[in-house]
Amino acid sequence: MDSDRELFPLQPATERYLLLLEETFNNNRAAIEQILRGNILLHIKPGGHVRHIVCRGRAKAFHHDATDDPVDFLLSIEEWLLLSMMSPEWEEGMMDFDRYRKEGAFHTEGDGAIYERFLGLV
């Protein structure tokens, strides 16, 4: 997996986004479990870049790899799509997520409200 990460490094904007998420987790550590009420696994393709946001469980932290802790919400997304969604020009409804799901560029499982609550802290 590390070799895939080396072959497909993240774009600087994606790195900044992930750093912002990590800082948000750390700044809200005391209340994060009550706010999110679930763990999040982010998977960015290509390269298998993973962030496991564990707010409940034995490994409560912002991990740069998956842990054995449960996943209450999974977001697996192609980096180009994530970057498009982070664009200032992006508005809800602009993208055909059904098509992206069928093409394998976007996949979610679980309770999306957990991720929405997390983004609300950013």
MODELLER restraints for C-alpha pairs under 7 A, 6 or more apart:
rsr = mdl.restraints
at = mdl.atoms
rsr.add(forms.Gaussian(group=physical.xy_distance, feature=features.Distance(at['CA:1:A'], at['CA:48:A']), mean=6.68, stdev=0.5))
rsr.add(forms.Gaussian(group=physical.xy_distance, feature=features.Distance(at['CA:4:A'], at['CA:47:A']), mean=4.56, stdev=0.5))
rsr.add(forms.Gaussian(group=physical.xy_distance, feature=features.Distance(at['CA:4:A'], at['CA:48:A']), mean=6.77, stdev=0.5))
rsr.add(forms.Gaussian(group=physical.xy_distance, feature=features.Distance(at['CA:5:A'], at['CA:47:A']), mean=4.43, stdev=0.5))
rsr.add(forms.Gaussian(group=physical.xy_distance, feature=features.Distance(at['CA:5:A'], at['CA:48:A']), mean=6.41, stdev=0.5))
rsr.add(forms.Gaussian(group=physical.xy_distance, feature=features.Distance(at['CA:5:A'], at['CA:49:A']), mean=6.51, stdev=0.5))
rsr.add(forms.Gaussian(group=physical.xy_distance, feature=features.Distance(at['CA:7:A'], at['CA:47:A']), mean=6.96, stdev=0.5))
rsr.add(forms.Gaussian(group=physical.xy_distance, feature=features.Distance(at['CA:8:A'], at['CA:46:A']), mean=6.19, stdev=0.5))
rsr.add(forms.Gaussian(group=physical.xy_distance, feature=features.Distance(at['CA:8:A'], at['CA:47:A']), mean=5.01, stdev=0.5))
rsr.add(forms.Gaussian(group=physical.xy_distance, feature=features.Distance(at['CA:14:A'], at['CA:83:A']), mean=6.82, stdev=0.5))
rsr.add(forms.Gaussian(group=physical.xy_distance, feature=features.Distance(at['CA:22:A'], at['CA:62:A']), mean=6.14, stdev=0.5))
rsr.add(forms.Gaussian(group=physical.xy_distance, feature=features.Distance(at['CA:24:A'], at['CA:121:A']), mean=6.71, stdev=0.5))
rsr.add(forms.Gaussian(group=physical.xy_distance, feature=features.Distance(at['CA:24:A'], at['CA:122:A']), mean=5.90, stdev=0.5))
rsr.add(forms.Gaussian(group=physical.xy_distance, feature=features.Distance(at['CA:25:A'], at['CA:62:A']), mean=6.87, stdev=0.5))
rsr.add(forms.Gaussian(group=physical.xy_distance, feature=features.Distance(at['CA:32:A'], at['CA:55:A']), mean=6.04, stdev=0.5))
rsr.add(forms.Gaussian(group=physical.xy_distance, feature=features.Distance(at['CA:33:A'], at['CA:55:A']), mean=4.94, stdev=0.5))
rsr.add(forms.Gaussian(group=physical.xy_distance, feature=features.Distance(at['CA:33:A'], at['CA:56:A']), mean=5.88, stdev=0.5))
rsr.add(forms.Gaussian(group=physical.xy_distance, feature=features.Distance(at['CA:36:A'], at['CA:114:A']), mean=5.33, stdev=0.5))
rsr.add(forms.Gaussian(group=physical.xy_distance, feature=features.Distance(at['CA:36:A'], at['CA:117:A']), mean=5.93, stdev=0.5))
rsr.add(forms.Gaussian(group=physical.xy_distance, feature=features.Distance(at['CA:36:A'], at['CA:118:A']), mean=6.21, stdev=0.5))
rsr.add(forms.Gaussian(group=physical.xy_distance, feature=features.Distance(at['CA:37:A'], at['CA:114:A']), mean=6.80, stdev=0.5))
rsr.add(forms.Gaussian(group=physical.xy_distance, feature=features.Distance(at['CA:38:A'], at['CA:55:A']), mean=6.58, stdev=0.5))
rsr.add(forms.Gaussian(group=physical.xy_distance, feature=features.Distance(at['CA:38:A'], at['CA:56:A']), mean=6.71, stdev=0.5))
rsr.add(forms.Gaussian(group=physical.xy_distance, feature=features.Distance(at['CA:38:A'], at['CA:72:A']), mean=5.40, stdev=0.5))
rsr.add(forms.Gaussian(group=physical.xy_distance, feature=features.Distance(at['CA:38:A'], at['CA:114:A']), mean=6.18, stdev=0.5))
rsr.add(forms.Gaussian(group=physical.xy_distance, feature=features.Distance(at['CA:39:A'], at['CA:53:A']), mean=5.65, stdev=0.5))
rsr.add(forms.Gaussian(group=physical.xy_distance, feature=features.Distance(at['CA:39:A'], at['CA:54:A']), mean=4.86, stdev=0.5))
rsr.add(forms.Gaussian(group=physical.xy_distance, feature=features.Distance(at['CA:39:A'], at['CA:55:A']), mean=5.77, stdev=0.5))
rsr.add(forms.Gaussian(group=physical.xy_distance, feature=features.Distance(at['CA:39:A'], at['CA:56:A']), mean=6.71, stdev=0.5))
rsr.add(forms.Gaussian(group=physical.xy_distance, feature=features.Distance(at['CA:39:A'], at['CA:70:A']), mean=6.76, stdev=0.5))
rsr.add(forms.Gaussian(group=physical.xy_distance, feature=features.Distance(at['CA:39:A'], at['CA:71:A']), mean=5.22, stdev=0.5))
rsr.add(forms.Gaussian(group=physical.xy_distance, feature=features.Distance(at['CA:39:A'], at['CA:72:A']), mean=5.13, stdev=0.5))
rsr.add(forms.Gaussian(group=physical.xy_distance, feature=features.Distance(at['CA:39:A'], at['CA:73:A']), mean=6.44, stdev=0.5))
rsr.add(forms.Gaussian(group=physical.xy_distance, feature=features.Distance(at['CA:40:A'], at['CA:52:A']), mean=5.81, stdev=0.5))
rsr.add(forms.Gaussian(group=physical.xy_distance, feature=features.Distance(at['CA:40:A'], at['CA:53:A']), mean=4.97, stdev=0.5))
rsr.add(forms.Gaussian(group=physical.xy_distance, feature=features.Distance(at['CA:40:A'], at['CA:54:A']), mean=6.64, stdev=0.5))
rsr.add(forms.Gaussian(group=physical.xy_distance, feature=features.Distance(at['CA:40:A'], at['CA:71:A']), mean=5.75, stdev=0.5))
rsr.add(forms.Gaussian(group=physical.xy_distance, feature=features.Distance(at['CA:40:A'], at['CA:72:A']), mean=6.04, stdev=0.5))
rsr.add(forms.Gaussian(group=physical.xy_distance, feature=features.Distance(at['CA:40:A'], at['CA:73:A']), mean=4.89, stdev=0.5))
rsr.add(forms.Gaussian(group=physical.xy_distance, feature=features.Distance(at['CA:40:A'], at['CA:74:A']), mean=5.91, stdev=0.5))
rsr.add(forms.Gaussian(group=physical.xy_distance, feature=features.Distance(at['CA:40:A'], at['CA:115:A']), mean=6.95, stdev=0.5))
rsr.add(forms.Gaussian(group=physical.xy_distance, feature=features.Distance(at['CA:41:A'], at['CA:51:A']), mean=5.86, stdev=0.5))
rsr.add(forms.Gaussian(group=physical.xy_distance, feature=features.Distance(at['CA:41:A'], at['CA:52:A']), mean=4.45, stdev=0.5))
rsr.add(forms.Gaussian(group=physical.xy_distance, feature=features.Distance(at['CA:41:A'], at['CA:53:A']), mean=6.20, stdev=0.5))
rsr.add(forms.Gaussian(group=physical.xy_distance, feature=features.Distance(at['CA:41:A'], at['CA:71:A']), mean=6.21, stdev=0.5))
rsr.add(forms.Gaussian(group=physical.xy_distance, feature=features.Distance(at['CA:41:A'], at['CA:73:A']), mean=6.35, stdev=0.5))
rsr.add(forms.Gaussian(group=physical.xy_distance, feature=features.Distance(at['CA:41:A'], at['CA:74:A']), mean=4.84, stdev=0.5))
rsr.add(forms.Gaussian(group=physical.xy_distance, feature=features.Distance(at['CA:41:A'], at['CA:75:A']), mean=6.36, stdev=0.5))
rsr.add(forms.Gaussian(group=physical.xy_distance, feature=features.Distance(at['CA:42:A'], at['CA:50:A']), mean=5.50, stdev=0.5))
rsr.add(forms.Gaussian(group=physical.xy_distance, feature=features.Distance(at['CA:42:A'], at['CA:51:A']), mean=5.10, stdev=0.5))
rsr.add(forms.Gaussian(group=physical.xy_distance, feature=features.Distance(at['CA:42:A'], at['CA:52:A']), mean=6.31, stdev=0.5))
rsr.add(forms.Gaussian(group=physical.xy_distance, feature=features.Distance(at['CA:42:A'], at['CA:74:A']), mean=6.06, stdev=0.5))
rsr.add(forms.Gaussian(group=physical.xy_distance, feature=features.Distance(at['CA:42:A'], at['CA:75:A']), mean=5.00, stdev=0.5))
rsr.add(forms.Gaussian(group=physical.xy_distance, feature=features.Distance(at['CA:42:A'], at['CA:76:A']), mean=6.00, stdev=0.5))
rsr.add(forms.Gaussian(group=physical.xy_distance, feature=features.Distance(at['CA:43:A'], at['CA:49:A']), mean=5.67, stdev=0.5))
rsr.add(forms.Gaussian(group=physical.xy_distance, feature=features.Distance(at['CA:43:A'], at['CA:50:A']), mean=4.63, stdev=0.5))
rsr.add(forms.Gaussian(group=physical.xy_distance, feature=features.Distance(at['CA:43:A'], at['CA:51:A']), mean=6.75, stdev=0.5))
rsr.add(forms.Gaussian(group=physical.xy_distance, feature=features.Distance(at['CA:43:A'], at['CA:75:A']), mean=6.13, stdev=0.5))
rsr.add(forms.Gaussian(group=physical.xy_distance, feature=features.Distance(at['CA:43:A'], at['CA:76:A']), mean=4.49, stdev=0.5))
rsr.add(forms.Gaussian(group=physical.xy_distance, feature=features.Distance(at['CA:43:A'], at['CA:77:A']), mean=6.33, stdev=0.5))
rsr.add(forms.Gaussian(group=physical.xy_distance, feature=features.Distance(at['CA:44:A'], at['CA:50:A']), mean=6.38, stdev=0.5))
rsr.add(forms.Gaussian(group=physical.xy_distance, feature=features.Distance(at['CA:44:A'], at['CA:76:A']), mean=5.88, stdev=0.5))
rsr.add(forms.Gaussian(group=physical.xy_distance, feature=features.Distance(at['CA:44:A'], at['CA:77:A']), mean=5.16, stdev=0.5))
rsr.add(forms.Gaussian(group=physical.xy_distance, feature=features.Distance(at['CA:44:A'], at['CA:78:A']), mean=5.68, stdev=0.5))
rsr.add(forms.Gaussian(group=physical.xy_distance, feature=features.Distance(at['CA:44:A'], at['CA:79:A']), mean=5.81, stdev=0.5))
rsr.add(forms.Gaussian(group=physical.xy_distance, feature=features.Distance(at['CA:45:A'], at['CA:77:A']), mean=6.00, stdev=0.5))
rsr.add(forms.Gaussian(group=physical.xy_distance, feature=features.Distance(at['CA:45:A'], at['CA:78:A']), mean=4.57, stdev=0.5))
rsr.add(forms.Gaussian(group=physical.xy_distance, feature=features.Distance(at['CA:45:A'], at['CA:79:A']), mean=5.77, stdev=0.5))
rsr.add(forms.Gaussian(group=physical.xy_distance, feature=features.Distance(at['CA:46:A'], at['CA:78:A']), mean=6.48, stdev=0.5))
rsr.add(forms.Gaussian(group=physical.xy_distance, feature=features.Distance(at['CA:50:A'], at['CA:64:A']), mean=5.88, stdev=0.5))
rsr.add(forms.Gaussian(group=physical.xy_distance, feature=features.Distance(at['CA:50:A'], at['CA:65:A']), mean=5.26, stdev=0.5))
rsr.add(forms.Gaussian(group=physical.xy_distance, feature=features.Distance(at['CA:50:A'], at['CA:66:A']), mean=6.54, stdev=0.5))
rsr.add(forms.Gaussian(group=physical.xy_distance, feature=features.Distance(at['CA:51:A'], at['CA:62:A']), mean=6.99, stdev=0.5))
rsr.add(forms.Gaussian(group=physical.xy_distance, feature=features.Distance(at['CA:51:A'], at['CA:63:A']), mean=5.56, stdev=0.5))
rsr.add(forms.Gaussian(group=physical.xy_distance, feature=features.Distance(at['CA:51:A'], at['CA:64:A']), mean=4.69, stdev=0.5))
rsr.add(forms.Gaussian(group=physical.xy_distance, feature=features.Distance(at['CA:51:A'], at['CA:65:A']), mean=5.63, stdev=0.5))
rsr.add(forms.Gaussian(group=physical.xy_distance, feature=features.Distance(at['CA:51:A'], at['CA:66:A']), mean=6.71, stdev=0.5))
rsr.add(forms.Gaussian(group=physical.xy_distance, feature=features.Distance(at['CA:52:A'], at['CA:62:A']), mean=6.08, stdev=0.5))
rsr.add(forms.Gaussian(group=physical.xy_distance, feature=features.Distance(at['CA:52:A'], at['CA:63:A']), mean=4.99, stdev=0.5))
rsr.add(forms.Gaussian(group=physical.xy_distance, feature=features.Distance(at['CA:52:A'], at['CA:64:A']), mean=6.45, stdev=0.5))
rsr.add(forms.Gaussian(group=physical.xy_distance, feature=features.Distance(at['CA:52:A'], at['CA:65:A']), mean=6.18, stdev=0.5))
rsr.add(forms.Gaussian(group=physical.xy_distance, feature=features.Distance(at['CA:52:A'], at['CA:66:A']), mean=5.35, stdev=0.5))
rsr.add(forms.Gaussian(group=physical.xy_distance, feature=features.Distance(at['CA:52:A'], at['CA:67:A']), mean=6.97, stdev=0.5))
rsr.add(forms.Gaussian(group=physical.xy_distance, feature=features.Distance(at['CA:53:A'], at['CA:61:A']), mean=6.32, stdev=0.5))
rsr.add(forms.Gaussian(group=physical.xy_distance, feature=features.Distance(at['CA:53:A'], at['CA:62:A']), mean=4.72, stdev=0.5))
rsr.add(forms.Gaussian(group=physical.xy_distance, feature=features.Distance(at['CA:53:A'], at['CA:63:A']), mean=6.19, stdev=0.5))
rsr.add(forms.Gaussian(group=physical.xy_distance, feature=features.Distance(at['CA:54:A'], at['CA:60:A']), mean=4.84, stdev=0.5))
rsr.add(forms.Gaussian(group=physical.xy_distance, feature=features.Distance(at['CA:54:A'], at['CA:61:A']), mean=5.34, stdev=0.5))
rsr.add(forms.Gaussian(group=physical.xy_distance, feature=features.Distance(at['CA:54:A'], at['CA:62:A']), mean=6.24, stdev=0.5))
rsr.add(forms.Gaussian(group=physical.xy_distance, feature=features.Distance(at['CA:55:A'], at['CA:61:A']), mean=6.53, stdev=0.5))
rsr.add(forms.Gaussian(group=physical.xy_distance, feature=features.Distance(at['CA:57:A'], at['CA:69:A']), mean=6.29, stdev=0.5))
rsr.add(forms.Gaussian(group=physical.xy_distance, feature=features.Distance(at['CA:72:A'], at['CA:110:A']), mean=5.51, stdev=0.5))
rsr.add(forms.Gaussian(group=physical.xy_distance, feature=features.Distance(at['CA:72:A'], at['CA:111:A']), mean=6.27, stdev=0.5))
rsr.add(forms.Gaussian(group=physical.xy_distance, feature=features.Distance(at['CA:73:A'], at['CA:109:A']), mean=5.68, stdev=0.5))
rsr.add(forms.Gaussian(group=physical.xy_distance, feature=features.Distance(at['CA:73:A'], at['CA:110:A']), mean=4.49, stdev=0.5))
rsr.add(forms.Gaussian(group=physical.xy_distance, feature=features.Distance(at['CA:73:A'], at['CA:111:A']), mean=5.30, stdev=0.5))
rsr.add(forms.Gaussian(group=physical.xy_distance, feature=features.Distance(at['CA:73:A'], at['CA:112:A']), mean=6.11, stdev=0.5))
rsr.add(forms.Gaussian(group=physical.xy_distance, feature=features.Distance(at['CA:73:A'], at['CA:114:A']), mean=6.80, stdev=0.5))
rsr.add(forms.Gaussian(group=physical.xy_distance, feature=features.Distance(at['CA:74:A'], at['CA:108:A']), mean=5.32, stdev=0.5))
rsr.add(forms.Gaussian(group=physical.xy_distance, feature=features.Distance(at['CA:74:A'], at['CA:109:A']), mean=5.08, stdev=0.5))
rsr.add(forms.Gaussian(group=physical.xy_distance, feature=features.Distance(at['CA:74:A'], at['CA:110:A']), mean=6.45, stdev=0.5))
rsr.add(forms.Gaussian(group=physical.xy_distance, feature=features.Distance(at['CA:75:A'], at['CA:107:A']), mean=5.96, stdev=0.5))
rsr.add(forms.Gaussian(group=physical.xy_distance, feature=features.Distance(at['CA:75:A'], at['CA:108:A']), mean=4.72, stdev=0.5))
rsr.add(forms.Gaussian(group=physical.xy_distance, feature=features.Distance(at['CA:75:A'], at['CA:109:A']), mean=6.95, stdev=0.5))
rsr.add(forms.Gaussian(group=physical.xy_distance, feature=features.Distance(at['CA:76:A'], at['CA:106:A']), mean=5.80, stdev=0.5))
rsr.add(forms.Gaussian(group=physical.xy_distance, feature=features.Distance(at['CA:76:A'], at['CA:107:A']), mean=5.07, stdev=0.5))
rsr.add(forms.Gaussian(group=physical.xy_distance, feature=features.Distance(at['CA:76:A'], at['CA:108:A']), mean=6.30, stdev=0.5))
rsr.add(forms.Gaussian(group=physical.xy_distance, feature=features.Distance(at['CA:77:A'], at['CA:105:A']), mean=5.50, stdev=0.5))
rsr.add(forms.Gaussian(group=physical.xy_distance, feature=features.Distance(at['CA:77:A'], at['CA:106:A']), mean=4.53, stdev=0.5))
rsr.add(forms.Gaussian(group=physical.xy_distance, feature=features.Distance(at['CA:77:A'], at['CA:107:A']), mean=6.39, stdev=0.5))
rsr.add(forms.Gaussian(group=physical.xy_distance, feature=features.Distance(at['CA:78:A'], at['CA:105:A']), mean=5.06, stdev=0.5))
rsr.add(forms.Gaussian(group=physical.xy_distance, feature=features.Distance(at['CA:78:A'], at['CA:106:A']), mean=6.56, stdev=0.5))
rsr.add(forms.Gaussian(group=physical.xy_distance, feature=features.Distance(at['CA:84:A'], at['CA:90:A']), mean=6.81, stdev=0.5))
rsr.add(forms.Gaussian(group=physical.xy_distance, feature=features.Distance(at['CA:100:A'], at['CA:106:A']), mean=5.44, stdev=0.5))
rsr.add(forms.Gaussian(group=physical.xy_distance, feature=features.Distance(at['CA:101:A'], at['CA:107:A']), mean=5.75, stdev=0.5))
